[in-house]
Amino acid sequence: MMSRMRLLAATVLSVLIAGCAGTTANAPSATPLATATATSTSSPTSLAAATQTTTNTTLACTAPAAALVELTEGPYYKANPPQNALLRTSGVAGTPLTLTGYVVSRSCQPIANAKLDFWQADGNGSYDNSGYTLRGWQLTDANGAYRLETVIPGLYPGRTEHIHFKVTVNGQTYISQLFFPGVSQNASDSIYSAQMLVKLNTSTSPVSGTFTFVVNVA
């Protein structure tokens, strides 16, 4: 009888040992979880890098710089546009354009927190007058830099390709338009100003352009 009890106890002990061994074998499954957690933790850094809006454009300015030419606001400005530097959205007609540069004084000093308000037609020459497509404002960063993601506007009767803008510094607003080089309609547009030409690089994708807004402050 005693022998049978000892045999039964030994059998139970073997089962318990096997169960513990099975639990230990499953422990490495925590490693993939740790890897997944590390990947998730790192993703905000990638997102921040992807969404940063500062520009690496070099500031080219010789003092005393000529102030921007002020031109008509035109009939298509719409009040209360959103704060938005990414005007190019899915489905908007036009060649993608990234425009970068600075807002500076005539002495070529960069101006932080200058307000830039842009509005324009799409690649077909049409304005969105019911909503705010291709309309938005932004503030320059601590270095006076801005970055606008949009499209090259199209032509419509009487007008060459152009982007409207307002730049506000110290409560003073300057209104004008940007133009594009090599457009034949520039010569016949009565509003066109060669001083307001964007420097364009069509070899990049998207097409890149630069322009320095010189405001009439010392």
Short mmCIF file of the C-alpha atoms (twelve columns), coordinates in Angstrom:
data_MODEL
# 
_entry.id   MODEL 
# 
loop_
_atom_site.group_PDB 
_atom_site.id 
_atom_site.type_symbol 
_atom_site.label_atom_id 
_atom_site.label_alt_id 
_atom_site.label_comp_id 
_atom_site.label_asym_id 
_atom_site.label_seq_id 
_atom_site.Cartn_x 
_atom_site.Cartn_y 
_atom_site.Cartn_z 
_atom_site.pdbx_PDB_model_num 
ATOM 1   C CA . MET A 1   0.000   0.000  0.000   1 
ATOM 2   C CA . MET A 2   2.812   2.341  1.006   1 
ATOM 3   C CA . SER A 3   4.599   1.593  -2.285  1 
ATOM 4   C CA . ARG A 4   1.541   2.538  -4.288  1 
ATOM 5   C CA . MET A 5   1.235   5.841  -2.430  1 
ATOM 6   C CA . ARG A 6   4.899   6.619  -3.073  1 
ATOM 7   C CA . LEU A 7   4.434   5.795  -6.774  1 
ATOM 8   C CA . LEU A 8   1.357   8.052  -6.970  1 
ATOM 9   C CA . ALA A 9   3.232   10.913 -5.287  1 
ATOM 10  C CA . ALA A 10  6.121   10.529 -7.714  1 
ATOM 11  C CA . THR A 11  3.718   10.623 -10.663 1 
ATOM 12  C CA . VAL A 12  2.018   13.821 -9.413  1 
ATOM 13  C CA . LEU A 13  5.423   15.451 -8.861  1 
ATOM 14  C CA . SER A 14  6.466   14.592 -12.444 1 
ATOM 15  C CA . VAL A 15  3.319   16.197 -13.828 1 
ATOM 16  C CA . LEU A 16  3.936   19.393 -11.844 1 
ATOM 17  C CA . ILE A 17  7.541   19.585 -13.042 1 
ATOM 18  C CA . ALA A 18  6.420   19.139 -16.675 1 
ATOM 19  C CA . GLY A 19  3.834   21.882 -16.246 1 
ATOM 20  C CA . CYS A 20  6.439   24.284 -14.912 1 
ATOM 21  C CA . ALA A 21  8.756   23.431 -17.776 1 
ATOM 22  C CA . GLY A 22  5.965   24.237 -20.249 1 
ATOM 23  C CA . THR A 23  5.433   27.646 -18.652 1 
ATOM 24  C CA . THR A 24  9.135   28.439 -18.931 1 
ATOM 25  C CA . ALA A 25  9.119   27.481 -22.602 1 
ATOM 26  C CA . ASN A 26  6.407   30.035 -23.320 1 
ATOM 27  C CA . ALA A 27  8.264   32.914 -21.629 1 
ATOM 28  C CA . PRO A 28  10.205  34.055 -24.766 1 
ATOM 29  C CA . SER A 29  6.884   35.234 -26.302 1 
ATOM 30  C CA . ALA A 30  7.405   38.476 -24.332 1 
ATOM 31  C CA . THR A 31  10.250  39.447 -26.688 1 
ATOM 32  C CA . PRO A 32  8.044   40.281 -29.720 1 
ATOM 33  C CA . LEU A 33  5.864   42.393 -27.440 1 
ATOM 34  C CA . ALA A 34  8.894   44.341 -26.272 1 
ATOM 35  C CA . THR A 35  9.957   44.887 -29.893 1 
ATOM 36  C CA . ALA A 36  6.503   46.109 -30.853 1 
ATOM 37  C CA . THR A 37  6.500   48.527 -27.926 1 
ATOM 38  C CA . ALA A 38  9.879   49.930 -28.939 1 
ATOM 39  C CA . THR A 39  8.676   50.455 -32.512 1 
ATOM 40  C CA . SER A 40  5.550   52.215 -31.329 1 
ATOM 41  C CA . THR A 41  7.555   54.483 -29.038 1 
ATOM 42  C CA . SER A 42  9.857   55.563 -31.839 1 
ATOM 43  C CA . SER A 43  7.081   56.429 -34.286 1 
ATOM 44  C CA . PRO A 44  6.300   59.932 -32.907 1 
ATOM 45  C CA . THR A 45  9.864   60.956 -33.749 1 
ATOM 46  C CA . SER A 46  9.342   59.872 -37.343 1 
ATOM 47  C CA . LEU A 47  6.038   61.706 -37.498 1 
ATOM 48  C CA . ALA A 48  7.609   64.868 -36.151 1 
ATOM 49  C CA . ALA A 49  10.338  64.707 -38.779 1 
ATOM 50  C CA . ALA A 50  7.775   64.157 -41.528 1 
ATOM 51  C CA . THR A 51  5.596   67.073 -40.480 1 
ATOM 52  C CA . GLN A 52  8.183   69.734 -39.671 1 
ATOM 53  C CA . THR A 53  7.595   72.836 -41.804 1 
ATOM 54  C CA . THR A 54  10.837  74.767 -41.486 1 
ATOM 55  C CA . THR A 55  12.808  75.511 -44.641 1 
ATOM 56  C CA . ASN A 56  16.464  74.891 -45.427 1 
ATOM 57  C CA . THR A 57  16.509  77.627 -48.077 1 
ATOM 58  C CA . THR A 58  19.533  79.890 -47.683 1 
ATOM 59  C CA . LEU A 59  18.678  83.525 -47.084 1 
ATOM 60  C CA . ALA A 60  20.089  85.545 -49.991 1 
ATOM 61  C CA . CYS A 61  19.647  89.262 -49.318 1 
ATOM 62  C CA . THR A 62  21.819  92.317 -49.911 1 
ATOM 63  C CA . ALA A 63  21.122  95.412 -47.831 1 
ATOM 64  C CA . PRO A 64  19.600  97.814 -48.487 1 
ATOM 65  C CA . ALA A 65  17.082  95.521 -50.179 1 
ATOM 66  C CA . ALA A 66  14.235  96.813 -52.337 1 
ATOM 67  C CA . ALA A 67  10.859  96.379 -50.679 1 
ATOM 68  C CA . LEU A 68  8.261   94.192 -52.371 1 
ATOM 69  C CA . VAL A 69  6.038   95.832 -54.983 1 
ATOM 70  C CA . GLU A 70  2.514   96.243 -53.662 1 
ATOM 71  C CA . LEU A 71  -0.191  95.193 -56.130 1 
ATOM 72  C CA . THR A 72  -3.964  94.943 -56.162 1 
ATOM 73  C CA . GLU A 73  -5.725  92.479 -53.873 1 
ATOM 74  C CA . GLY A 74  -8.115  91.447 -56.650 1 
ATOM 75  C CA . PRO A 75  -11.725 90.292 -56.308 1 
ATOM 76  C CA . TYR A 76  -11.205 86.782 -54.931 1 
ATOM 77  C CA . TYR A 77  -9.898  87.276 -51.407 1 
ATOM 78  C CA . LYS A 78  -12.051 85.535 -48.784 1 
ATOM 79  C CA . ALA A 79  -11.961 86.617 -45.152 1 
ATOM 80  C CA . ASN A 80  -11.132 84.307 -42.243 1 
ATOM 81  C CA . PRO A 81  -9.065  81.660 -44.052 1 
ATOM 82  C CA . PRO A 82  -7.674  78.819 -41.925 1 
ATOM 83  C CA . GLN A 83  -4.146  78.712 -40.554 1 
ATOM 84  C CA . ASN A 84  -2.671  76.253 -43.020 1 
ATOM 85  C CA . ALA A 85  0.662   75.957 -44.818 1 
ATOM 86  C CA . LEU A 86  -0.366  72.792 -46.698 1 
ATOM 87  C CA . LEU A 87  -2.716  74.106 -49.372 1 
ATOM 88  C CA . ARG A 88  -2.068  71.224 -51.786 1 
ATOM 89  C CA . THR A 89  -4.647  68.549 -51.074 1 
ATOM 90  C CA . SER A 90  -5.675  65.385 -52.881 1 
ATOM 91  C CA . GLY A 91  -7.623  66.040 -56.051 1 
ATOM 92  C CA . VAL A 92  -6.579  69.685 -56.476 1 
ATOM 93  C CA . ALA A 93  -5.611  70.369 -60.101 1 
ATOM 94  C CA . GLY A 94  -2.147  71.731 -60.784 1 
ATOM 95  C CA . THR A 95  1.558   70.910 -60.749 1 
ATOM 96  C CA . PRO A 96  2.709   70.426 -57.134 1 
ATOM 97  C CA . LEU A 97  4.854   73.306 -55.874 1 
ATOM 98  C CA . THR A 98  6.797   73.800 -52.647 1 
ATOM 99  C CA . LEU A 99  7.587   77.468 -52.072 1 
ATOM 100 C CA . THR A 100 10.076  78.470 -49.383 1 
ATOM 101 C CA . GLY A 101 11.882  81.597 -48.271 1 
ATOM 102 C CA . TYR A 102 11.919  84.342 -45.667 1 
ATOM 103 C CA . VAL A 103 10.266  87.568 -44.593 1 
ATOM 104 C CA . VAL A 104 12.942  90.214 -43.978 1 
ATOM 105 C CA . SER A 105 13.384  93.941 -43.471 1 
ATOM 106 C CA . ARG A 106 15.167  96.221 -45.972 1 
ATOM 107 C CA . SER A 107 18.314  95.702 -43.890 1 
ATOM 108 C CA . CYS A 108 17.893  91.944 -44.531 1 
ATOM 109 C CA . GLN A 109 17.016  91.114 -40.927 1 
ATOM 110 C CA . PRO A 110 14.714  88.058 -40.744 1 
ATOM 111 C CA . ILE A 111 11.336  88.766 -39.161 1 
ATOM 112 C CA . ALA A 112 9.844   86.092 -36.906 1 
ATOM 113 C CA . ASN A 113 6.068   85.668 -36.546 1 
ATOM 114 C CA . ALA A 114 5.284   87.610 -39.720 1 
ATOM 115 C CA . LYS A 115 1.849   86.582 -40.987 1 
ATOM 116 C CA . LEU A 116 1.686   85.336 -44.573 1 
ATOM 117 C CA . ASP A 117 -1.780  84.899 -46.064 1 
ATOM 118 C CA . PHE A 118 -1.937  83.126 -49.453 1 
ATOM 119 C CA . TRP A 119 -4.821  82.522 -51.882 1 
ATOM 120 C CA . GLN A 120 -4.828  81.397 -55.504 1 
ATOM 121 C CA . ALA A 121 -6.510  79.602 -58.387 1 
ATOM 122 C CA . ASP A 122 -5.922  75.914 -59.046 1 
ATOM 123 C CA . GLY A 123 -4.122  74.537 -62.084 1 
ATOM 124 C CA . ASN A 124 -7.234  75.105 -64.204 1 
ATOM 125 C CA . GLY A 125 -7.429  78.783 -63.273 1 
ATOM 126 C CA . SER A 126 -10.410 78.304 -60.923 1 
ATOM 127 C CA . TYR A 127 -10.800 79.778 -57.433 1 
ATOM 128 C CA . ASP A 128 -12.708 78.085 -54.661 1 
ATOM 129 C CA . ASN A 129 -15.104 80.864 -53.646 1 
ATOM 130 C CA . SER A 130 -17.404 78.659 -51.584 1 
ATOM 131 C CA . GLY A 131 -14.742 77.060 -49.382 1 
ATOM 132 C CA . TYR A 132 -11.084 77.518 -48.509 1 
ATOM 133 C CA . THR A 133 -9.251  75.277 -50.973 1 
ATOM 134 C CA . LEU A 134 -5.869  76.840 -51.818 1 
ATOM 135 C CA . ARG A 135 -6.364  79.473 -49.135 1 
ATOM 136 C CA . GLY A 136 -4.525  79.711 -45.829 1 
ATOM 137 C CA . TRP A 137 -2.161  81.670 -43.634 1 
ATOM 138 C CA . GLN A 138 0.931   80.877 -41.622 1 
ATOM 139 C CA . LEU A 139 3.505   82.566 -39.382 1 
ATOM 140 C CA . THR A 140 7.217   82.672 -40.107 1 
ATOM 141 C CA . ASP A 141 9.381   80.734 -37.671 1 
ATOM 142 C CA . ALA A 142 12.051  82.089 -35.304 1 
ATOM 143 C CA . ASN A 143 14.400  82.507 -38.295 1 
ATOM 144 C CA . GLY A 144 11.849  84.404 -40.391 1 
ATOM 145 C CA . ALA A 145 11.350  81.371 -42.646 1 
ATOM 146 C CA . TYR A 146 8.170   80.044 -44.241 1 
ATOM 147 C CA . ARG A 147 7.196   76.984 -46.277 1 
ATOM 148 C CA . LEU A 148 4.130   76.726 -48.511 1 
ATOM 149 C CA . GLU A 149 2.964   73.502 -50.169 1 
ATOM 150 C CA . THR A 150 0.607   74.304 -53.028 1 
ATOM 151 C CA . VAL A 151 0.256   73.991 -56.819 1 
ATOM 152 C CA . ILE A 152 1.265   76.206 -59.712 1 
ATOM 153 C CA . PRO A 153 -1.866  78.207 -60.541 1 
ATOM 154 C CA . GLY A 154 -3.402  78.104 -63.994 1 
ATOM 155 C CA . LEU A 155 -4.328  80.849 -66.426 1 
ATOM 156 C CA . TYR A 156 -7.693  82.495 -66.793 1 
ATOM 157 C CA . PRO A 157 -8.777  85.281 -69.180 1 
ATOM 158 C CA . GLY A 158 -6.718  88.427 -68.738 1 
ATOM 159 C CA . ARG A 159 -4.361  87.021 -66.106 1 
ATOM 160 C CA . THR A 160 -1.049  85.231 -66.115 1 
ATOM 161 C CA . GLU A 161 -0.088  82.630 -63.474 1 
ATOM 162 C CA . HIS A 162 0.012   84.263 -60.042 1 
ATOM 163 C CA . ILE A 163 -0.385  83.704 -56.306 1 
ATOM 164 C CA . HIS A 164 -1.973  86.411 -54.159 1 
ATOM 165 C CA . PHE A 165 -0.581  87.180 -50.718 1 
ATOM 166 C CA . LYS A 166 -0.750  89.516 -47.769 1 
ATOM 167 C CA . VAL A 167 2.172   89.850 -45.368 1 
ATOM 168 C CA . THR A 168 1.551   91.511 -42.022 1 
ATOM 169 C CA . VAL A 169 4.383   92.808 -39.829 1 
ATOM 170 C CA . ASN A 170 3.882   94.939 -36.707 1 
ATOM 171 C CA . GLY A 171 0.267   95.588 -37.633 1 
ATOM 172 C CA . GLN A 172 1.111   96.793 -41.145 1 
ATOM 173 C CA . THR A 173 -0.210  94.696 -44.064 1 
ATOM 174 C CA . TYR A 174 1.413   94.630 -47.503 1 
ATOM 175 C CA . ILE A 175 -0.604  93.159 -50.406 1 
ATOM 176 C CA . SER A 176 0.843   91.843 -53.649 1 
ATOM 177 C CA . GLN A 177 1.144   88.897 -56.036 1 
ATOM 178 C CA . LEU A 178 3.825   86.376 -57.001 1 
ATOM 179 C CA . PHE A 179 4.529   85.495 -60.643 1 
ATOM 180 C CA . PHE A 180 6.331   82.703 -62.456 1 
ATOM 181 C CA . PRO A 181 9.190   82.914 -64.977 1 
ATOM 182 C CA . GLY A 182 8.839   81.884 -68.601 1 
ATOM 183 C CA . VAL A 183 5.079   82.372 -68.859 1 
ATOM 184 C CA . SER A 184 4.223   84.080 -72.151 1 
ATOM 185 C CA . GLN A 185 1.164   85.800 -70.662 1 
ATOM 186 C CA . ASN A 186 3.378   87.762 -68.270 1 
ATOM 187 C CA . ALA A 187 4.002   90.361 -70.982 1 
ATOM 188 C CA . SER A 188 0.288   91.009 -71.548 1 
ATOM 189 C CA . ASP A 189 -0.767  91.073 -67.893 1 
ATOM 190 C CA . SER A 190 -1.198  94.687 -66.765 1 
ATOM 191 C CA . ILE A 191 -0.597  93.739 -63.103 1 
ATOM 192 C CA . TYR A 192 2.592   91.745 -63.691 1 
ATOM 193 C CA . SER A 193 5.808   92.881 -61.965 1 
ATOM 194 C CA . ALA A 194 9.178   91.309 -62.750 1 
ATOM 195 C CA . GLN A 195 10.314  92.178 -59.212 1 
ATOM 196 C CA . MET A 196 7.767   89.709 -57.874 1 
ATOM 197 C CA . LEU A 197 9.047   86.689 -59.816 1 
ATOM 198 C CA . VAL A 198 9.494   83.412 -57.975 1 
ATOM 199 C CA . LYS A 199 12.819  81.618 -58.542 1 
ATOM 200 C CA . LEU A 200 11.730  78.247 -59.867 1 
ATOM 201 C CA . ASN A 201 13.477  74.870 -60.047 1 
ATOM 202 C CA . THR A 202 11.494  72.479 -62.246 1 
ATOM 203 C CA . SER A 203 14.029  69.623 -61.897 1 
ATOM 204 C CA . THR A 204 12.766  68.767 -58.403 1 
ATOM 205 C CA . SER A 205 9.656   66.828 -57.474 1 
ATOM 206 C CA . PRO A 206 7.552   68.571 -56.408 1 
ATOM 207 C CA . VAL A 207 8.692   71.671 -58.294 1 
ATOM 208 C CA . SER A 208 10.459  73.984 -55.841 1 
ATOM 209 C CA . GLY A 209 10.422  77.751 -55.726 1 
ATOM 210 C CA . THR A 210 11.923  80.454 -53.525 1 
ATOM 211 C CA . PHE A 211 10.961  84.025 -52.770 1 
ATOM 212 C CA . THR A 212 12.080  86.504 -50.123 1 
ATOM 213 C CA . PHE A 213 9.430   88.953 -48.955 1 
ATOM 214 C CA . VAL A 214 11.148  92.261 -48.202 1 
ATOM 215 C CA . VAL A 215 8.828   94.509 -46.204 1 
ATOM 216 C CA . ASN A 216 9.227   98.248 -45.988 1 
ATOM 217 C CA . VAL A 217 10.760  98.433 -42.523 1 
ATOM 218 C CA . ALA A 218 14.356  99.308 -41.681 1 
# 
